[in-house]
């Protein structure tokens, strides 16, 4: 049994940590944004960062509820992150095979935590439900998000992450994903209007070069993060903002300036279904 004053993450087995998943997802999102589709890359980045931030908030303010004689967490952050990432692709699946491939990571990580850790089934179900609901709510909100003027999108990109940061503070180690939200929100608003990298016009070798150079930047940021971000008052937030800007604005700008990618017409942050 656990009590409310115990640490949020009381699980004894760190078989799959959020930090490990975070790096994997960051690489995949960056590759999607730079080499496949900027709109889908940003949407996935936004949803995943939002989901993890909300999971932290839930566990901070409601660490658990009593189920019988035991107090159990409502969600489990790594599983919720995997569910959010996978559920984003469910509407994009064209057949049952692709749908099964989309859901496979959710079942795999859930079974892994269930068999090899002491994560309760209740928490796994809660994580899957919350992650799925966040993606469902996003797809249901296409119309009003797509109709927002650019200045409102920019204001939302600043105000909303700032609000989440204020809610999570002073748990500064949990601010990485609100930093992602802030950096990616500002970055994509400027990139889609000012930079406008053209992925469709890029050839395979151009995309390969972009992926290699961009991932080298992410690797450097992670390796030298103690040196680069420790001087800031909120290092995790600063790291998240920097990586969000690198993926959505700084590196795309470098691709255009170096001539690797051409510029295209104005893009849409939210495309109609």
C-alpha positions, 0 to 999 in steps of 0.5 A: 500500500502507498500513501499520498506523501510517498514519491510519485514514481514508487515502482521498483523496476526501472525497466523502461524509463520515460527518459529512454522513451523520450529520446526515441520519440524525439528522434522519430518526431524530428525525422517526420518533421524534417523528411516526411510531413511538417504538419504531422510532425508538429501535431505529434510533437505537440500531443506527446508533450501535452500528454506527458505534461498532463500525466505529471500534473495528474500524478502531482495533484492526484497521486492515487485513488483507493481501489479496495484497500490499496491506493493506486496511481491513475496513470503511468507516464511511459505507457501514456506516452506510448499510447499517445504516440501510437494512437496518433497514427490510428486514423492514418491506418489504411488497413488492418495490418497497419492498424495492428502495427500501430497498436502493437507498441501499446500492447508490448509495453503494457505487457512488459510493465505488467509482467516485469514490474509492479505497475498495477493493471489499474494504472496501465488501463488509466494510461491507455485511456487518458492517452487515447482520449487526448488524441481523440480530443485532438482529432475532434478539434480540427475545425476550430484549431484550423480556423484560428488566426496566426496571431492567436496560434502564436499567443496560444503557443506561448500562454498554454505552455506557460500555464502548464509550467506554472502548474507543475512548478516547483517540480522543475525536473518535470518541465522538459515537456512544457519546454517542448510545447513552448519551443515547438509552438513558437518555432512552428508558427514562425517556420510555417509563415517565414521559413517554409521548408519544402520537403516534397521538392527534396530528393532522397539524398537531401532528406538523408543529409537533413536527417543526419545533420539534424540528429547530430544536433539533437545528440549534441544537445543531449550529450552537452546538456549539463554544460549548455543548460545548467546555468539557466534557472530552469534547466529542464525547461530551457532544454525543452525550449531549445530542442523544440526550436531546433526541430521546428525552426532553427534546423529548418532555417539552416536547411534553407540557408544552406540550399539543401531544401527549397522554400515552399508556399505557406503551410498549414499547421492543422490540415483539414481531414 
